[in-house]
Amino acid sequence: MPNLYPQVVLEDEYDEKFPELDEACHEIHKACKGWGTDEGGLIDVLGTKSPAERYYINRRYPELYDGQDLDDLIKKECGKGDFGFALRLLAMTSDDAETKILRECTRKLGTEEHGLYTIICGRSNADIDLLKKTWYRTYETDLGTMLASELGGDFERLVFNCLQGIEEEYDEEVHTMDKAEEDASQFYEAGQGAWGTDEKGLFRILCAAPAEHLAHINTVYVDKYGYSLSKALEKELDGTTQEAAIFHLNMKLKPYETIAAEIKSSCAGFGTNEFQLTSHIIRYHQVLADTNAAHAEMYEKTLADRIKSEVHGDYEKLLVAIVNHACQ
């Protein structure tokens, strides 16, 4: 699985010696100075910066402007609508932005489980470790403790498996085809081959197996039992647990296609889910170029074209700017 956080965020490698990013900070200050906000100026700056560059801007801005927190500034200037929320996320580091999105998922009337599992499931060990640390730094409580108060049943069990960050590092001498045969058999015995489903057994294999090995397990499973792992999960699980488990599997086997499908889903049905669309575009910023290619192949339209057909105004301009810059 690809890291969604850039390396500078994972390692917290801040270095203030980037004059072009100092200029970006000055442009943000200029756009927010005086009477009225220059929304176009903010789009030109924050919508055209990579996650790594935005990390530096977030750290550098308060050094240049008397300790002014960039998130507080954007919140004051742009409000709480979809455009303002997206800009606020862009003004944060990647891990802080995800923590904010996760918090919003748990503050809704009834936990927004879909948004929650797309953040927790299908993540690299490095990403999930930093997310847990950032949550604790921000809210002074353990992320697992918070989730335990919100979730229950098999869905909680799956989320907690993902939260442990137990994916093994791929080693071709360990993750052999013989090992794939063994794990495929265990997967079958925990699901289709059992009287009653052993969810713990299924989740352990899904979470511990590295992507390359899980692909081998899937190949063996199809050859031996006539079903893919995804189809097996459809048969053995239901509801949100089924959706989350298949999402986790697909993020390992075909991450860019899975993200493309998520973005499309946020635009499906009666009206666009702007919260999900914003979250997906900004959370997956690091891999948008590959996601855009997958989206174009799957749906015969680019991400920018989909956004333009769904939303409008400054909000549209901002999301399109993010996508176009990421795909350059």
C-alpha positions in Angstrom: 0.0 0.0 0.0 1.4 3.5 -0.8 2.0 6.0 2.0 -0.5 8.8 1.8 1.7 11.0 3.9 4.8 12.4 2.2 8.2 11.5 3.7 8.8 14.9 5.2 5.5 14.5 7.2 6.3 11.0 8.3 9.8 12.0 9.5 8.9 15.6 10.5 11.8 17.0 8.5 11.2 20.7 8.8 13.7 23.0 7.2 12.9 26.7 6.8 15.4 27.2 3.9 12.8 27.3 1.1 12.5 30.9 -0.2 9.8 30.0 -2.7 7.6 28.7 0.1 8.3 31.9 2.1 6.8 33.7 -0.9 3.8 31.4 -0.8 3.3 32.4 2.9 3.5 36.1 1.9 0.9 35.5 -0.8 -1.5 33.9 1.7 -1.0 36.8 4.1 -1.7 39.3 1.2 -4.9 37.4 0.2 -6.2 37.7 3.8 -5.1 41.2 4.5 -7.4 44.2 4.5 -11.1 44.4 3.7 -12.3 41.1 2.2 -10.5 37.9 1.3 -9.0 37.2 -2.1 -10.3 33.7 -2.5 -8.7 33.4 -6.0 -5.3 34.2 -4.4 -5.7 31.5 -1.8 -6.7 29.0 -4.5 -3.6 29.9 -6.6 -1.4 29.3 -3.6 -2.8 26.4 -1.6 -4.4 24.6 -4.5 -1.1 24.3 -6.4 1.1 23.0 -3.7 2.1 19.4 -3.0 1.4 17.8 0.4 5.2 18.2 1.2 5.1 21.9 0.3 2.0 22.4 2.3 3.7 20.9 5.3 6.5 23.5 5.1 4.0 26.3 4.6 2.0 25.2 7.7 5.2 25.2 9.7 6.7 28.4 8.3 3.7 30.8 8.3 3.6 31.3 12.1 7.3 32.0 12.1 6.9 34.8 9.5 3.7 36.3 11.0 4.0 36.6 14.8 2.8 33.1 15.6 -0.4 33.3 13.6 -1.8 29.8 13.2 -2.6 29.2 9.5 -5.7 27.1 10.2 -7.2 29.8 12.5 -6.5 32.4 9.8 -8.2 30.4 7.0 -11.2 29.5 9.3 -11.6 33.2 10.1 -11.3 34.3 6.5 -13.2 31.6 4.6 -15.9 30.3 7.0 -17.3 26.8 7.5 -18.7 26.0 4.0 -17.3 23.4 1.6 -14.8 25.9 0.2 -13.6 27.0 3.6 -13.4 23.4 5.0 -11.3 22.4 2.0 -9.0 25.3 2.4 -8.6 24.6 6.1 -7.5 21.0 5.3 -5.0 22.3 2.8 -3.6 24.7 5.3 -2.8 21.8 7.7 -0.2 19.1 7.5 -1.5 15.8 6.0 -1.7 14.0 9.4 -3.5 17.0 11.0 -5.9 17.2 8.1 -6.8 13.5 8.5 -7.2 13.9 12.2 -9.6 16.7 11.6 -11.6 14.6 9.1 -11.7 11.7 11.5 -12.9 14.0 14.2 -15.7 15.2 12.0 -16.7 11.6 11.2 -17.2 10.9 14.9 -19.0 14.2 15.7 -21.8 13.6 13.3 -25.2 12.3 14.5 -24.2 8.7 14.6 -20.6 8.0 13.5 -19.9 8.4 9.8 -18.7 4.9 9.4 -17.8 5.0 5.7 -15.6 8.0 6.2 -14.0 6.4 9.3 -13.1 3.1 7.6 -11.6 4.8 4.5 -9.2 6.6 6.9 -8.3 3.6 9.1 -8.4 0.7 6.7 -6.0 0.1 3.8 -3.2 2.1 5.3 0.6 1.5 5.5 2.1 0.9 8.9 3.9 4.2 8.8 0.7 6.2 8.1 -1.3 4.5 10.8 1.4 5.0 13.4 1.6 8.7 12.7 -2.2 9.1 12.6 -2.4 7.6 16.1 0.3 9.9 17.4 -1.2 12.9 15.9 -4.6 12.1 17.3 -3.1 11.8 20.8 -1.2 15.1 20.4 -4.3 16.9 19.2 -7.0 15.5 21.5 -4.9 14.1 24.4 -6.7 10.7 24.2 -5.9 7.4 22.6 -7.5 6.9 19.2 -8.3 3.3 20.0 -10.1 4.3 23.2 -12.2 6.9 21.3 -13.1 4.3 18.6 -14.0 1.7 21.1 -16.6 4.1 22.5 -18.1 4.7 19.0 -18.0 1.2 17.3 -19.0 -2.3 18.1 -19.2 -5.9 16.8 -17.2 -7.2 13.8 -16.7 -3.7 12.4 -14.9 -2.6 15.6 -12.8 -5.8 15.4 -11.8 -5.1 11.8 -11.0 -1.4 12.6 -8.8 -2.4 15.6 -6.9 -4.9 13.5 -6.2 -2.2 11.0 -5.3 0.2 13.7 -2.5 -2.1 15.0 -0.4 -1.6 11.9 0.6 -5.2 11.7 1.3 -5.6 8.0 4.4 -7.7 7.5 7.2 -6.4 5.3 7.3 -8.4 2.1 10.1 -10.9 1.9 10.1 -13.3 -1.1 11.9 -15.9 1.0 9.2 -15.9 3.6 6.1 -15.0 1.5 6.5 -17.9 -0.9 3.8 -19.6 -3.0 3.7 -22.4 -0.5 2.9 -19.8 2.2 0.2 -18.4 -0.1 -1.3 -21.9 -0.4 -1.3 -22.2 3.4 -2.8 -18.8 4.0 -5.4 -19.4 1.3 -6.5 -22.6 3.0 -6.7 -20.8 6.4 -8.8 -18.0 4.8 -11.2 -20.7 3.4 -11.3 -22.5 6.7 -12.1 -19.2 8.5 -14.9 -18.4 6.1 -16.5 -20.6 3.4 -15.2 -23.8 4.8 -16.4 -23.2 8.3 -19.8 -23.6 10.1 -20.1 -20.0 11.0 -17.5 -17.4 10.1 -14.3 -16.9 12.0 -14.0 -13.1 11.4 -10.9 -12.8 13.5 -9.1 -15.3 11.3 -10.2 -13.5 8.1 -9.1 -10.1 9.5 -5.7 -11.4 10.7 -4.8 -12.5 7.2 -6.1 -9.4 5.5 -4.2 -7.1 7.8 -0.9 -9.0 8.2 -0.3 -10.0 4.6 1.7 -7.5 2.6 0.2 -6.5 -0.8 2.4 -8.8 -2.9 1.6 -11.8 -0.8 -2.1 -11.0 -0.6 -2.1 -11.0 -4.4 -0.6 -14.5 -4.4 -3.2 -15.6 -1.9 -5.9 -14.3 -4.1 -4.6 -16.1 -7.1 -4.4 -19.4 -5.2 -7.8 -18.9 -3.8 -9.4 -18.4 -7.2 -7.6 -21.4 -8.6 -8.5 -23.6 -5.6 -12.0 -22.5 -4.6 -13.4 -20.7 -7.7 -13.9 -17.4 -5.9 -11.8 -14.3 -5.4 -11.1 -13.1 -1.8 -13.4 -10.2 -2.5 -16.2 -12.5 -3.5 -15.6 -14.7 -0.4 -15.8 -11.6 1.9 -19.1 -10.7 0.2 -20.5 -14.1 1.1 -19.2 -14.2 4.7 -19.7 -10.7 5.9 -22.4 -8.1 5.7 -23.2 -4.4 6.1 -20.4 -1.9 6.9 -18.1 -4.7 8.0 -18.3 -6.2 4.5 -17.7 -2.8 2.8 -14.8 -2.0 5.0 -13.1 -5.4 4.6 -13.4 -5.3 0.8 -12.1 -1.7 0.8 -9.1 -2.8 2.9 -8.4 -5.7 0.6 -8.7 -3.6 -2.6 -6.5 -0.9 -1.2 -3.8 -3.5 -1.1 -4.5 -5.2 -4.4 -5.5 -2.2 -6.6 -5.2 1.0 -4.6 -5.6 3.6 -7.4 -8.7 1.9 -8.9 -10.2 1.7 -5.4 -9.6 5.4 -4.7 -11.0 6.3 -8.1 -14.2 4.3 -7.2 -14.5 6.1 -3.9 -14.3 9.5 -5.6 -17.0 8.5 -8.1 -19.1 7.2 -5.2 -19.0 10.5 -3.4 -20.6 12.0 -6.5 -23.2 9.3 -7.1 -26.9 9.3 -6.4 -29.0 12.4 -5.5 -26.6 15.2 -5.0 -22.9 15.2 -4.2 -21.5 14.3 -0.8 -19.2 17.3 -0.5 -17.7 16.2 2.8 -16.5 12.9 1.2 -15.4 14.5 -2.0 -13.3 17.1 -0.2 -11.9 14.4 2.1 -10.9 12.1 -0.8 -9.3 14.7 -3.0 -7.2 16.1 -0.1 -6.4 12.9 1.7 -5.3 11.1 -1.5 -3.5 14.2 -2.8 -0.2 12.3 -2.7 -1.4 9.7 -5.2 -3.9 11.7 -7.3 -1.8 11.4 -10.6 -2.1 7.6 -10.5 -5.7 7.8 -9.3 -6.6 10.1 -12.2 -5.1 7.7 -14.7 -7.2 4.8 -13.1 -10.3 7.0 -13.1 -9.9 8.0 -16.7 -9.6 4.3 -17.7 -12.5 3.1 -15.6 -15.0 5.9 -16.3 -13.7 7.6 -19.5 -13.4 11.0 -17.8 -10.7 12.7 -15.7 -11.1 13.6 -12.1 -11.2 17.3 -13.1 -14.1 16.6 -15.5 -16.0 14.8 -12.8 -15.5 17.6 -10.3 -16.7 20.2 -12.8 -19.9 18.3 -13.5 -20.7 18.0 -9.7 -19.7 21.3 -7.9 -19.3 24.9 -8.8 -17.8 28.2 -7.8 -14.7 28.7 -5.8 -15.1 25.2 -4.3 -14.9 23.7 -7.8 -11.9 25.9 -8.8 -10.0 24.8 -5.7 -10.6 21.0 -6.2 -9.8 21.3 -9.9 -6.6 23.2 -9.1 -5.5 20.5 -6.7 -6.1 17.7 -9.2 -4.6 19.5 -12.2 -1.4 20.4 -10.3 -1.0 16.9 -8.9 -1.3 15.4 -12.4 1.3 17.7 -14.0 
